Amino acid sequence: MKTFAAIDVGSYEQSLKIFTISKTGGIQEVDCVRNRLDLGSDTYVTGKVSHEKMDELCLVLREFVSIMNSYRVDDYKAYGTSAIREIKNTAIVLDQIAQRTGVKIEVLSNSEQRFLDYKSIASRGEGFEKIIEKGTVVLDIGGGSIQISLFDKDKLSSTQNMRLGVLRLQEKLHRLNVRPSRYEDMLEELLSAQLSVFKKMFLKDRTIENIIVVDDYISNLIQKKLTDGQASGYADSASFMTYLGYLQNHTNEEIAKRFDTPEENVQLLRISSAIVKQVAVMTEAKLIWAPGVTLCDGMAYEYAEKHRLLPKVHDFEQDIVTCAKGISKRYMGSKRRSETLEQIALTIFDSMKKVHGLGTRERLLLRIATLLHDCGKYISMINLGECSYAIIMSTEIIGLSHREREIVANVVKYNHLDFAYDEENTEGGAMDTAEFLTIAKLTAILQISNALDRSHKQKCRDVKAALKDDQLILTVNTTEDITLEKGLFDTRAEFFKEVYSIRPVIRQKRI
């Protein structure tokens, strides 16, 4: 059994959860400590955290360390989200925190944060798997933004981030000096414009039956049961709309007393409820489920998954791949050609494990690169490399860090352009040596995979790869004429040989 601590340095609240994790008992929450400190209001307005709040944050984290020591935790993770991510002097702040508290905080990209929230829902097991069998929206409400993810037949089909978080909206309402009686109307105007675009682009003819809500405010109320006769954490649309009517017609003090929540949270509760309402109206969903999970639950799930302390509940890697396929489809990518490249590239990757020294994560990045290899054609047939890079870097791929997305974007770019050998000049800024070599190795594999389907006619779908001395023998089982592929192969093979000191050779086996 392992004792694990998860620290979430959030925009409005800092949380510490202590878990015990074992193969027999699963994940069990032992303790939960929350502290309210609004970091987001500073960050979203000034781009920095004030000295006073920095001092208070360090005090809170030292208390968290004391609690962790009392539980004798085996390991911990501390993550910062948008309030830390969007400050101008992130490196300085993180160094100060580490020096003053001993806590090393890692900053999550938005896609990593939402993926962990998504894993926290999956930690609820069968409830999650059952509900996503039908059309489902996961609405993840944060301080700086919201994430809307669509599930269709238990597969993640698309996800979008919008800067409509509760603290950011609160700040806008404050600047506009909106009266409480006008809150709902003003929020509807702020939300409907962006949500209508989302509906037009991604919902179309989809039928959405369920909404899964992850947040710090409305979830607590749904967990306490909005109405009698419904299971904790569940509310039908009619019950939820009745609850919204109560919020609109009562004072902050009355709402705080009725729902047993701090009065200072009521304004954020109103905003969070308005977001859920607009999404419910947009999707016409019948059921709202708030599992009551937080980022800390996702951190515990990820830790258990990494240390193989849990049975596999859901194929998260496939969700990342499905998301990439959705992006390819949006930019008119060729499904058949992407599948062919994926098959060839992964065959080559797997045959060279002893040579390239890369792992399962890099294999996933190669898969995504094959799926998005030609997305830039949507913009320009001539500047394919640059346009592909721009699309990938401008499009969020849930589950990938910003740096991983840069690796994919560079691999796709140099599939079409001459490779840039200077690490400092690699698109996206200076990379460390390991990242630079990963780009080079994956690019070399993608280039010769692309050469094997140069005619775009999928002649070489059936390829076997085998290392023999200083050669990579690529045996193609086909009766078709592959003169074009053979003729153009040598130019791509040169870069592969340069990277691996192995020459790829095509051999045709006629069946």
Disulfide bonds with the S-S distance in Angstrom:
none
